[in-house]
Amino acid sequence: MDHVKILVVDDETDVQPLFEQRFRREIRKGELSFSFAFSGEEALKYMEEHASEVVLILSDINMPGMSGIDLLKHIRRTHASPNPRVMIITAYNDNDYYNQAISGGADDFLTKPLDFTLLKEKLSQL
């Protein structure tokens, strides 16, 4: 696997140590690196500065201010090349959210609590 830069967007700050612990082997090997944004607005600012580096965005759907769906639509409008893959994450396994995410241009849809084995499998296919 080539180096994959992932931006995790979630208003819950405890996701950072969780991802760093679950992916410590891949991070140590230089296969993956993670950056974290704790709001949609913070993610857009990060993307303005690092757009060409980010290969994948994992975004929570329910956040104060800008939702994950709004963030997704903004990214699809403004970051055409290179176009990062976007996986939307939600605590609600809901068809309406799924349809909004897919129609908004999401590449995948995951539910919380995250199945890290499944996520690692998906990441290995990038």
N, CA, C and O atoms as CSV, one atom per row, in Angstrom:
chain,resi,resn,atom,element,x,y,z
A,1,MET,N,N,0.856,-1.182,0.000
A,1,MET,CA,C,0.000,0.000,0.000
A,1,MET,C,C,0.895,1.236,0.000
A,1,MET,O,O,1.829,1.338,0.795
A,2,ASP,N,N,0.597,2.184,-0.910
A,2,ASP,CA,C,1.290,3.468,-0.898
A,2,ASP,C,C,0.845,4.243,0.326
A,2,ASP,O,O,-0.120,3.876,0.996
A,3,HIS,N,N,1.563,5.322,0.609
A,3,HIS,CA,C,1.189,6.157,1.753
A,3,HIS,C,C,-0.176,6.805,1.502
A,3,HIS,O,O,-0.399,7.418,0.458
A,4,VAL,N,N,-1.082,6.663,2.467
A,4,VAL,CA,C,-2.425,7.232,2.361
A,4,VAL,C,C,-2.611,8.248,3.481
A,4,VAL,O,O,-2.474,7.923,4.660
A,5,LYS,N,N,-2.926,9.481,3.096
A,5,LYS,CA,C,-3.184,10.556,4.068
A,5,LYS,C,C,-4.688,10.651,4.274
A,5,LYS,O,O,-5.440,10.836,3.317
A,6,ILE,N,N,-5.126,10.525,5.521
A,6,ILE,CA,C,-6.541,10.495,5.856
A,6,ILE,C,C,-6.877,11.667,6.777
A,6,ILE,O,O,-6.186,11.920,7.763
A,7,LEU,N,N,-7.946,12.370,6.434
A,7,LEU,CA,C,-8.472,13.435,7.284
A,7,LEU,C,C,-9.732,12.902,7.952
A,7,LEU,O,O,-10.702,12.560,7.276
A,8,VAL,N,N,-9.717,12.834,9.280
A,8,VAL,CA,C,-10.876,12.383,10.048
A,8,VAL,C,C,-11.586,13.632,10.567
A,8,VAL,O,O,-10.972,14.482,11.212
A,9,VAL,N,N,-12.891,13.733,10.278
A,9,VAL,CA,C,-13.673,14.897,10.684
A,9,VAL,C,C,-14.777,14.424,11.629
A,9,VAL,O,O,-15.685,13.697,11.227
A,10,ASP,N,N,-14.685,14.846,12.882
A,10,ASP,CA,C,-15.663,14.419,13.885
A,10,ASP,C,C,-15.608,15.413,15.039
A,10,ASP,O,O,-14.525,15.806,15.472
A,11,ASP,N,N,-16.770,15.818,15.537
A,11,ASP,CA,C,-16.785,16.770,16.651
A,11,ASP,C,C,-16.428,16.111,17.980
A,11,ASP,O,O,-16.231,16.811,18.974
A,12,GLU,N,N,-16.341,14.794,18.020
A,12,GLU,CA,C,-15.948,14.089,19.244
A,12,GLU,C,C,-14.431,13.924,19.237
A,12,GLU,O,O,-13.888,13.152,18.448
A,13,THR,N,N,-13.749,14.656,20.124
A,13,THR,CA,C,-12.286,14.668,20.112
A,13,THR,C,C,-11.662,13.332,20.497
A,13,THR,O,O,-10.481,13.108,20.230
A,14,ASP,N,N,-12.433,12.434,21.124
A,14,ASP,CA,C,-11.859,11.147,21.524
A,14,ASP,C,C,-11.603,10.224,20.331
A,14,ASP,O,O,-11.027,9.151,20.508
A,15,VAL,N,N,-12.017,10.615,19.119
A,15,VAL,CA,C,-11.722,9.771,17.955
A,15,VAL,C,C,-10.229,9.784,17.639
A,15,VAL,O,O,-9.702,8.802,17.118
A,16,GLN,N,N,-9.537,10.890,17.950
A,16,GLN,CA,C,-8.114,10.971,17.604
A,16,GLN,C,C,-7.284,9.873,18.272
A,16,GLN,O,O,-6.609,9.125,17.566
A,17,PRO,N,N,-7.306,9.745,19.606
A,17,PRO,CA,C,-6.514,8.663,20.203
A,17,PRO,C,C,-7.005,7.277,19.779
A,17,PRO,O,O,-6.211,6.339,19.699
A,18,LEU,N,N,-8.290,7.141,19.510
A,18,LEU,CA,C,-8.834,5.858,19.084
A,18,LEU,C,C,-8.238,5.446,17.732
A,18,LEU,O,O,-7.772,4.316,17.582
A,19,PHE,N,N,-8.248,6.345,16.760
A,19,PHE,CA,C,-7.674,6.045,15.448
A,19,PHE,C,C,-6.173,5.794,15.548
A,19,PHE,O,O,-5.646,4.867,14.932
A,20,GLU,N,N,-5.491,6.629,16.329
A,20,GLU,CA,C,-4.040,6.476,16.464
A,20,GLU,C,C,-3.681,5.141,17.113
A,20,GLU,O,O,-2.656,4.547,16.776
A,21,GLN,N,N,-4.505,4.670,18.029
A,21,GLN,CA,C,-4.251,3.376,18.673
A,21,GLN,C,C,-4.582,2.226,17.724
A,21,GLN,O,O,-3.808,1.276,17.609
A,22,ARG,N,N,-5.727,2.303,17.043
A,22,ARG,CA,C,-6.158,1.217,16.163
A,22,ARG,C,C,-5.284,1.058,14.926
A,22,ARG,O,O,-5.203,-0.031,14.357
A,23,PHE,N,N,-4.631,2.137,14.508
A,23,PHE,CA,C,-3.819,2.101,13.293
A,23,PHE,C,C,-2.337,2.333,13.573
A,23,PHE,O,O,-1.592,2.724,12.674
A,24,ARG,N,N,-1.902,2.096,14.809
A,24,ARG,CA,C,-0.512,2.420,15.164
A,24,ARG,C,C,0.496,1.657,14.307
A,24,ARG,O,O,1.536,2.211,13.951
A,25,ARG,N,N,0.213,0.406,13.970
A,25,ARG,CA,C,1.142,-0.392,13.153
A,25,ARG,C,C,1.274,0.223,11.756
A,25,ARG,O,O,2.383,0.372,11.243
A,26,GLU,N,N,0.131,0.580,11.140
A,26,GLU,CA,C,0.150,1.166,9.795
A,26,GLU,C,C,0.811,2.548,9.796
A,26,GLU,O,O,1.492,2.920,8.840
A,27,ILE,N,N,0.600,3.305,10.881
A,27,ILE,CA,C,1.229,4.625,10.999
A,27,ILE,C,C,2.739,4.457,11.133
A,27,ILE,O,O,3.507,5.162,10.480
A,28,ARG,N,N,3.160,3.524,11.979
A,28,ARG,CA,C,4.586,3.286,12.195
A,28,ARG,C,C,5.282,2.851,10.907
A,28,ARG,O,O,6.414,3.256,10.642
A,29,LYS,N,N,4.602,2.022,10.104
A,29,LYS,CA,C,5.170,1.546,8.836
A,29,LYS,C,C,5.154,2.621,7.749
A,29,LYS,O,O,5.742,2.434,6.684
A,30,GLY,N,N,4.480,3.750,8.015
A,30,GLY,CA,C,4.405,4.812,7.020
A,30,GLY,C,C,3.354,4.573,5.947
A,30,GLY,O,O,3.358,5.243,4.914
A,31,GLU,N,N,2.450,3.620,6.184
A,31,GLU,CA,C,1.395,3.326,5.201
A,31,GLU,C,C,0.254,4.336,5.282
A,31,GLU,O,O,-0.337,4.699,4.265
A,32,LEU,N,N,-0.051,4.786,6.501
A,32,LEU,CA,C,-1.147,5.719,6.723
A,32,LEU,C,C,-0.679,6.867,7.597
A,32,LEU,O,O,0.196,6.699,8.447
A,33,SER,N,N,-1.271,8.039,7.382
A,33,SER,CA,C,-1.116,9.121,8.345
A,33,SER,C,C,-2.475,9.785,8.491
A,33,SER,O,O,-3.267,9.842,7.551
A,34,PHE,N,N,-2.720,10.278,9.678
A,34,PHE,CA,C,-4.021,10.863,9.997
A,34,PHE,C,C,-3.864,12.314,10.407
A,34,PHE,O,O,-2.913,12.685,11.096
A,35,SER,N,N,-4.817,13.128,9.970
A,35,SER,CA,C,-4.995,14.476,10.490
A,35,SER,C,C,-6.431,14.514,10.986
A,35,SER,O,O,-7.274,13.733,10.545
A,36,PHE,N,N,-6.701,15.434,11.910
A,36,PHE,CA,C,-8.024,15.478,12.521
A,36,PHE,C,C,-8.579,16.890,12.479
A,36,PHE,O,O,-7.871,17.861,12.744
A,37,ALA,N,N,-9.861,16.989,12.139
A,37,ALA,CA,C,-10.589,18.253,12.190
A,37,ALA,C,C,-11.831,17.988,13.030
A,37,ALA,O,O,-12.471,16.945,12.891
A,38,PHE,N,N,-12.167,18.925,13.893
A,38,PHE,CA,C,-13.262,18.693,14.835
A,38,PHE,C,C,-14.535,19.444,14.463
A,38,PHE,O,O,-15.450,19.581,15.276
A,39,SER,N,N,-14.580,19.932,13.209
A,39,SER,CA,C,-15.808,20.530,12.665
A,39,SER,C,C,-15.682,20.540,11.143
A,39,SER,O,O,-14.587,20.413,10.596
A,40,GLY,N,N,-16.824,20.693,10.472
A,40,GLY,CA,C,-16.802,20.800,9.018
A,40,GLY,C,C,-16.008,22.013,8.574
A,40,GLY,O,O,-15.265,21.954,7.594
A,41,GLU,N,N,-16.166,23.117,9.301
A,41,GLU,CA,C,-15.464,24.344,8.961
A,41,GLU,C,C,-13.946,24.161,9.093
A,41,GLU,O,O,-13.180,24.629,8.250
A,42,GLU,N,N,-13.523,23.476,10.159
A,42,GLU,CA,C,-12.100,23.213,10.361
A,42,GLU,C,C,-11.571,22.307,9.245
A,42,GLU,O,O,-10.440,22.475,8.790
A,43,ALA,N,N,-12.381,21.359,8.810
A,43,ALA,CA,C,-11.980,20.459,7.721
A,43,ALA,C,C,-11.780,21.238,6.422
A,43,ALA,O,O,-10.825,20.977,5.690
A,44,LEU,N,N,-12.673,22.197,6.124
A,44,LEU,CA,C,-12.528,22.999,4.903
A,44,LEU,C,C,-11.252,23.824,4.949
A,44,LEU,O,O,-10.551,23.947,3.945
A,45,LYS,N,N,-10.953,24.386,6.103
A,45,LYS,CA,C,-9.719,25.174,6.252
A,45,LYS,C,C,-8.510,24.265,6.015
A,45,LYS,O,O,-7.566,24.650,5.325
A,46,TYR,N,N,-8.541,23.075,6.579
A,46,TYR,CA,C,-7.446,22.120,6.386
A,46,TYR,C,C,-7.309,21.770,4.900
A,46,TYR,O,O,-6.199,21.711,4.370
A,47,MET,N,N,-8.440,21.539,4.237
A,47,MET,CA,C,-8.416,21.169,2.822
A,47,MET,C,C,-7.864,22.303,1.954
A,47,MET,O,O,-7.194,22.044,0.954
A,48,GLU,N,N,-8.136,23.540,2.324
A,48,GLU,CA,C,-7.585,24.672,1.563
A,48,GLU,C,C,-6.061,24.647,1.597
A,48,GLU,O,O,-5.402,25.001,0.619
A,49,GLU,N,N,-5.512,24.226,2.732
A,49,GLU,CA,C,-4.055,24.240,2.910
A,49,GLU,C,C,-3.381,22.947,2.472
A,49,GLU,O,O,-2.191,22.951,2.159
A,50,HIS,N,N,-4.128,21.829,2.442
A,50,HIS,CA,C,-3.504,20.511,2.200
A,50,HIS,C,C,-4.269,19.657,1.190
A,50,HIS,O,O,-4.129,18.434,1.206
A,51,ALA,N,N,-5.064,20.256,0.322
A,51,ALA,CA,C,-5.961,19.486,-0.545
A,51,ALA,C,C,-5.252,18.390,-1.334
A,51,ALA,O,O,-5.765,17.276,-1.441
A,52,SER,N,N,-4.077,18.694,-1.887
A,52,SER,CA,C,-3.418,17.701,-2.739
A,52,SER,C,C,-2.863,16.520,-1.947
A,52,SER,O,O,-2.565,15.475,-2.526
A,53,GLU,N,N,-2.722,16.674,-0.640
A,53,GLU,CA,C,-2.175,15.596,0.183
A,53,GLU,C,C,-3.237,14.575,0.600
A,53,GLU,O,O,-2.935,13.393,0.757
A,54,VAL,N,N,-4.475,15.029,0.777
A,54,VAL,CA,C,-5.511,14.187,1.364
A,54,VAL,C,C,-6.068,13.212,0.324
A,54,VAL,O,O,-6.562,13.620,-0.727
A,55,VAL,N,N,-5.978,11.925,0.636
A,55,VAL,CA,C,-6.477,10.882,-0.253
A,55,VAL,C,C,-7.897,10.475,0.153
A,55,VAL,O,O,-8.724,10.136,-0.693
A,56,LEU,N,N,-8.160,10.514,1.456
A,56,LEU,CA,C,-9.443,10.041,1.974
A,56,LEU,C,C,-9.902,10.937,3.120
A,56,LEU,O,O,-9.110,11.359,3.962
A,57,ILE,N,N,-11.199,11.213,3.125
A,57,ILE,CA,C,-11.817,11.940,4.232
A,57,ILE,C,C,-12.840,11.012,4.869
A,57,ILE,O,O,-13.714,10.475,4.188
A,58,LEU,N,N,-12.725,10.828,6.179
A,58,LEU,CA,C,-13.716,10.086,6.958
A,58,LEU,C,C,-14.463,11.132,7.765
A,58,LEU,O,O,-13.889,11.743,8.667
A,59,SER,N,N,-15.738,11.347,7.453
A,59,SER,CA,C,-16.466,12.418,8.121
A,59,SER,C,C,-17.717,11.918,8.817
A,59,SER,O,O,-18.514,11.168,8.253
A,60,ASP,N,N,-17.866,12.354,10.060
A,60,ASP,CA,C,-19.103,12.123,10.794
A,60,ASP,C,C,-20.199,12.931,10.101
A,60,ASP,O,O,-19.925,13.969,9.499
A,61,ILE,N,N,-21.418,12.458,10.187
A,61,ILE,CA,C,-22.526,13.158,9.528
A,61,ILE,C,C,-23.125,14.223,10.443
A,61,ILE,O,O,-23.474,15.309,9.979
A,62,ASN,N,N,-23.249,13.925,11.733
A,62,ASN,CA,C,-23.899,14.839,12.680
A,62,ASN,C,C,-22.878,15.619,13.477
A,62,ASN,O,O,-22.259,15.104,14.409
A,63,MET,N,N,-22.715,16.886,13.086
A,63,MET,CA,C,-21.801,17.774,13.809
A,63,MET,C,C,-22.482,19.126,13.945
A,63,MET,O,O,-23.285,19.502,13.091
A,64,PRO,N,N,-22.174,19.863,15.007
A,64,PRO,CA,C,-22.729,21.210,15.120
A,64,PRO,C,C,-22.210,22.071,13.962
A,64,PRO,O,O,-21.099,21.855,13.479
A,65,GLY,N,N,-22.998,23.029,13.524
A,65,GLY,CA,C,-22.582,23.855,12.395
A,65,GLY,C,C,-22.752,23.079,11.105
A,65,GLY,O,O,-23.852,22.631,10.782
A,66,MET,N,N,-21.668,22.921,10.369
A,66,MET,CA,C,-21.707,22.235,9.080
A,66,MET,C,C,-21.784,20.727,9.270
A,66,MET,O,O,-20.933,20.141,9.940
A,67,SER,N,N,-22.797,20.096,8.687
A,67,SER,CA,C,-22.942,18.635,8.789
A,67,SER,C,C,-21.957,17.949,7.844
A,67,SER,O,O,-21.368,18.587,6.972
A,68,GLY,N,N,-21.791,16.658,8.027
A,68,GLY,CA,C,-20.944,15.881,7.135
A,68,GLY,C,C,-21.450,15.894,5.703
A,68,GLY,O,O,-20.652,15.873,4.766
A,69,ILE,N,N,-22.770,15.928,5.518
A,69,ILE,CA,C,-23.351,15.988,4.167
A,69,ILE,C,C,-23.009,17.328,3.511
A,69,ILE,O,O,-22.634,17.369,2.339
A,70,ASP,N,N,-23.138,18.432,4.272
A,70,ASP,CA,C,-22.786,19.755,3.735
A,70,ASP,C,C,-21.294,19.811,3.380
A,70,ASP,O,O,-20.918,20.348,2.338
A,71,LEU,N,N,-20.460,19.257,4.247
A,71,LEU,CA,C,-19.022,19.213,3.996
A,71,LEU,C,C,-18.740,18.426,2.714
A,71,LEU,O,O,-17.962,18.864,1.866
A,72,LEU,N,N,-19.370,17.281,2.585
A,72,LEU,CA,C,-19.207,16.432,1.401
A,72,LEU,C,C,-19.552,17.203,0.126
A,72,LEU,O,O,-18.784,17.192,-0.836
A,73,LYS,N,N,-20.699,17.865,0.121
A,73,LYS,CA,C,-21.128,18.619,-1.063
A,73,LYS,C,C,-20.146,19.732,-1.390
A,73,LYS,O,O,-19.837,19.972,-2.557
A,74,HIS,N,N,-19.655,20.413,-0.358
A,74,HIS,CA,C,-18.687,21.492,-0.566
A,74,HIS,C,C,-17.389,20.938,-1.164
A,74,HIS,O,O,-16.835,21.519,-2.097
A,75,ILE,N,N,-16.917,19.834,-0.636
A,75,ILE,CA,C,-15.678,19.216,-1.140
A,75,ILE,C,C,-15.855,18.793,-2.592
A,75,ILE,O,O,-14.959,18.997,-3.411
A,76,ARG,N,N,-16.993,18.212,-2.914
A,76,ARG,CA,C,-17.239,17.769,-4.289
A,76,ARG,C,C,-17.313,18.950,-5.262
A,76,ARG,O,O,-16.930,18.825,-6.425
A,77,ARG,N,N,-17.802,20.089,-4.784
A,77,ARG,CA,C,-17.875,21.285,-5.642
A,77,ARG,C,C,-16.518,21.949,-5.819
A,77,ARG,O,O,-16.204,22.439,-6.904
A,78,THR,N,N,-15.707,21.971,-4.761
A,78,THR,CA,C,-14.507,22.804,-4.789
A,78,THR,C,C,-13.186,22.058,-4.926
A,78,THR,O,O,-12.162,22.680,-5.210
A,79,HIS,N,N,-13.183,20.757,-4.733
A,79,HIS,CA,C,-11.923,19.995,-4.810
A,79,HIS,C,C,-12.034,18.915,-5.869
A,79,HIS,O,O,-11.991,17.723,-5.564
A,80,ALA,N,N,-12.177,19.338,-7.108
A,80,ALA,CA,C,-12.364,18.377,-8.195
A,80,ALA,C,C,-11.090,17.595,-8.498
A,80,ALA,O,O,-11.159,16.421,-8.862
A,81,SER,N,N,-9.934,18.229,-8.354
A,81,SER,CA,C,-8.711,17.543,-8.734
A,81,SER,C,C,-7.594,17.913,-7.765
A,81,SER,O,O,-7.322,19.102,-7.601
A,82,PRO,N,N,-6.944,16.972,-7.125
A,82,PRO,CA,C,-7.374,15.576,-7.062
A,82,PRO,C,C,-8.592,15.449,-6.150
A,82,PRO,O,O,-8.689,16.117,-5.120
A,83,ASN,N,N,-9.490,14.603,-6.538
A,83,ASN,CA,C,-10.746,14.448,-5.812
A,83,ASN,C,C,-10.578,13.394,-4.716
A,83,ASN,O,O,-10.436,12.211,-5.024
A,84,PRO,N,N,-10.593,13.802,-3.441
A,84,PRO,CA,C,-10.409,12.798,-2.383
A,84,PRO,C,C,-11.620,11.876,-2.272
A,84,PRO,O,O,-12.751,12.271,-2.553
A,85,ARG,N,N,-11.358,10.645,-1.856
A,85,ARG,CA,C,-12.461,9.731,-1.544
A,85,ARG,C,C,-13.069,10.211,-0.226
A,85,ARG,O,O,-12.353,10.698,0.649
A,86,VAL,N,N,-14.377,10.076,-0.087
A,86,VAL,CA,C,-15.054,10.507,1.133
A,86,VAL,C,C,-15.924,9.359,1.637
A,86,VAL,O,O,-16.768,8.832,0.911
A,87,MET,N,N,-15.699,8.984,2.900
A,87,MET,CA,C,-16.553,8.007,3.571
A,87,MET,C,C,-17.299,8.746,4.675
A,87,MET,O,O,-16.690,9.404,5.519
A,88,ILE,N,N,-18.614,8.631,4.659
A,88,ILE,CA,C,-19.458,9.275,5.664
A,88,ILE,C,C,-19.715,8.269,6.789
A,88,ILE,O,O,-19.986,7.093,6.543
A,89,ILE,N,N,-19.623,8.760,8.024
A,89,ILE,CA,C,-19.813,7.907,9.207
A,89,ILE,C,C,-20.983,8.462,10.020
A,89,ILE,O,O,-21.073,9.668,10.247
A,90,THR,N,N,-21.870,7.580,10.450
A,90,THR,CA,C,-22.989,8.035,11.284
A,90,THR,C,C,-23.349,6.991,12.331
A,90,THR,O,O,-23.127,5.794,12.147
A,91,ALA,N,N,-23.898,7.465,13.410
A,91,ALA,CA,C,-24.378,6.565,14.465
A,91,ALA,C,C,-25.748,5.999,14.087
A,91,ALA,O,O,-26.238,5.067,14.725
A,92,TYR,N,N,-26.358,6.562,13.056
A,92,TYR,CA,C,-27.706,6.148,12.655
A,92,TYR,C,C,-27.647,5.349,11.372
A,92,TYR,O,O,-27.231,5.868,10.337
A,93,ASN,N,N,-28.056,4.097,11.426
A,93,ASN,CA,C,-28.110,3.276,10.222
A,93,ASN,C,C,-29.446,3.580,9.555
A,93,ASN,O,O,-30.420,2.846,9.722
A,94,ASP,N,N,-29.476,4.663,8.807
A,94,ASP,CA,C,-30.716,5.245,8.329
A,94,ASP,C,C,-30.660,5.403,6.815
A,94,ASP,O,O,-29.702,5.966,6.284
A,95,ASN,N,N,-31.688,4.906,6.113
A,95,ASN,CA,C,-31.709,4.983,4.653
A,95,ASN,C,C,-31.671,6.412,4.138
A,95,ASN,O,O,-31.054,6.680,3.107
A,96,ASP,N,N,-32.327,7.342,4.845
A,96,ASP,CA,C,-32.350,8.729,4.407
A,96,ASP,C,C,-30.935,9.310,4.413
A,96,ASP,O,O,-30.525,9.949,3.443
A,97,TYR,N,N,-30.182,9.091,5.505
A,97,TYR,CA,C,-28.796,9.553,5.575
A,97,TYR,C,C,-27.949,8.879,4.495
A,97,TYR,O,O,-27.131,9.523,3.838
A,98,TYR,N,N,-28.157,7.589,4.327
A,98,TYR,CA,C,-27.400,6.843,3.309
A,98,TYR,C,C,-27.648,7.447,1.925
A,98,TYR,O,O,-26.704,7.699,1.177
A,99,ASN,N,N,-28.910,7.676,1.590
A,99,ASN,CA,C,-29.255,8.236,0.282
A,99,ASN,C,C,-28.681,9.635,0.104
A,99,ASN,O,O,-28.184,9.966,-0.972
A,100,GLN,N,N,-28.745,10.463,1.150
A,100,GLN,CA,C,-28.167,11.813,1.077
A,100,GLN,C,C,-26.659,11.745,0.847
A,100,GLN,O,O,-26.109,12.509,0.054
A,101,ALA,N,N,-26.000,10.831,1.543
A,101,ALA,CA,C,-24.546,10.706,1.425
A,101,ALA,C,C,-24.154,10.243,0.027
A,101,ALA,O,O,-23.256,10.818,-0.589
A,102,ILE,N,N,-24.814,9.216,-0.471
A,102,ILE,CA,C,-24.467,8.671,-1.781
A,102,ILE,C,C,-24.805,9.676,-2.884
A,102,ILE,O,O,-24.007,9.879,-3.800
A,103,SER,N,N,-25.982,10.308,-2.804
A,103,SER,CA,C,-26.349,11.289,-3.831
A,103,SER,C,C,-25.452,12.526,-3.759
A,103,SER,O,O,-25.269,13.219,-4.760
A,104,GLY,N,N,-24.894,12.803,-2.577
A,104,GLY,CA,C,-23.977,13.926,-2.415
A,104,GLY,C,C,-22.571,13.628,-2.901
A,104,GLY,O,O,-21.726,14.522,-2.942
A,105,GLY,N,N,-22.310,12.382,-3.270
A,105,GLY,CA,C,-21.004,12.025,-3.811
A,105,GLY,C,C,-20.118,11.216,-2.890
A,105,GLY,O,O,-18.925,11.071,-3.158
A,106,ALA,N,N,-20.678,10.676,-1.795
A,106,ALA,CA,C,-19.857,9.851,-0.900
A,106,ALA,C,C,-19.441,8.562,-1.606
A,106,ALA,O,O,-20.195,7.992,-2.395
A,107,ASP,N,N,-18.227,8.121,-1.303
A,107,ASP,CA,C,-17.729,6.872,-1.864
A,107,ASP,C,C,-18.156,5.672,-1.026
A,107,ASP,O,O,-18.192,4.544,-1.517
A,108,ASP,N,N,-18.480,5.922,0.244
A,108,ASP,CA,C,-18.861,4.823,1.131
A,108,ASP,C,C,-19.595,5.403,2.330
A,108,ASP,O,O,-19.573,6.611,2.564
A,109,PHE,N,N,-20.241,4.531,3.079
A,109,PHE,CA,C,-21.072,4.919,4.216
A,109,PHE,C,C,-20.817,3.907,5.324
A,109,PHE,O,O,-21.020,2.709,5.126
A,110,LEU,N,N,-20.375,4.372,6.481
A,110,LEU,CA,C,-20.063,3.480,7.598
A,110,LEU,C,C,-20.888,3.878,8.812
A,110,LEU,O,O,-21.260,5.042,8.962
A,111,THR,N,N,-21.174,2.917,9.672
A,111,THR,CA,C,-21.939,3.230,10.879
A,111,THR,C,C,-21.059,3.100,12.123
A,111,THR,O,O,-20.098,2.331,12.157
A,112,LYS,N,N,-21.424,3.885,13.147
A,112,LYS,CA,C,-20.768,3.818,14.460
A,112,LYS,C,C,-21.502,2.798,15.307
A,112,LYS,O,O,-22.706,2.626,15.116
A,113,PRO,N,N,-20.859,2.121,16.217
A,113,PRO,CA,C,-19.417,2.194,16.411
A,113,PRO,C,C,-18.687,1.611,15.201
A,113,PRO,O,O,-19.122,0.620,14.613
A,114,LEU,N,N,-17.575,2.242,14.844
A,114,LEU,CA,C,-16.825,1.827,13.662
A,114,LEU,C,C,-16.301,0.410,13.816
A,114,LEU,O,O,-15.782,0.033,14.867
A,115,ASP,N,N,-16.444,-0.359,12.761
A,115,ASP,CA,C,-15.842,-1.685,12.679
A,115,ASP,C,C,-14.457,-1.470,12.062
A,115,ASP,O,O,-14.330,-1.354,10.843
A,116,PHE,N,N,-13.427,-1.418,12.902
A,116,PHE,CA,C,-12.087,-1.089,12.419
A,116,PHE,C,C,-11.516,-2.178,11.510
A,116,PHE,O,O,-10.693,-1.883,10.642
A,117,THR,N,N,-11.932,-3.413,11.691
A,117,THR,CA,C,-11.486,-4.484,10.790
A,117,THR,C,C,-12.013,-4.221,9.386
A,117,THR,O,O,-11.274,-4.344,8.409
A,118,LEU,N,N,-13.292,-3.859,9.285
A,118,LEU,CA,C,-13.898,-3.528,7.993
A,118,LEU,C,C,-13.239,-2.283,7.394
A,118,LEU,O,O,-12.963,-2.243,6.195
A,119,LEU,N,N,-12.989,-1.280,8.217
A,119,LEU,CA,C,-12.362,-0.055,7.731
A,119,LEU,C,C,-10.965,-0.352,7.191
A,119,LEU,O,O,-10.596,0.148,6.129
A,120,LYS,N,N,-10.183,-1.161,7.912
A,120,LYS,CA,C,-8.836,-1.515,7.444
A,120,LYS,C,C,-8.910,-2.245,6.109
A,120,LYS,O,O,-8.074,-2.032,5.230
A,121,GLU,N,N,-9.910,-3.103,5.961
A,121,GLU,CA,C,-10.096,-3.836,4.699
A,121,GLU,C,C,-10.373,-2.837,3.563
A,121,GLU,O,O,-9.791,-2.943,2.484
A,122,LYS,N,N,-11.259,-1.876,3.813
A,122,LYS,CA,C,-11.587,-0.872,2.796
A,122,LYS,C,C,-10.362,-0.025,2.452
A,122,LYS,O,O,-10.138,0.296,1.285
A,123,LEU,N,N,-9.569,0.339,3.465
A,123,LEU,CA,C,-8.383,1.158,3.238
A,123,LEU,C,C,-7.329,0.405,2.430
A,123,LEU,O,O,-6.590,1.010,1.654
A,124,SER,N,N,-7.262,-0.898,2.610
A,124,SER,CA,C,-6.266,-1.685,1.863
A,124,SER,C,C,-6.593,-1.723,0.376
A,124,SER,O,O,-5.733,-2.076,-0.431
A,125,GLN,N,N,-7.815,-1.367,-0.002
A,125,GLN,CA,C,-8.221,-1.370,-1.404
A,125,GLN,C,C,-8.022,-0.016,-2.077
A,125,GLN,O,O,-8.329,0.135,-3.260
A,126,LEU,N,N,-7.515,0.967,-1.343
A,126,LEU,CA,C,-7.301,2.296,-1.940
A,126,LEU,C,C,-6.104,2.291,-2.862
A,126,LEU,O,O,-5.774,3.321,-3.451
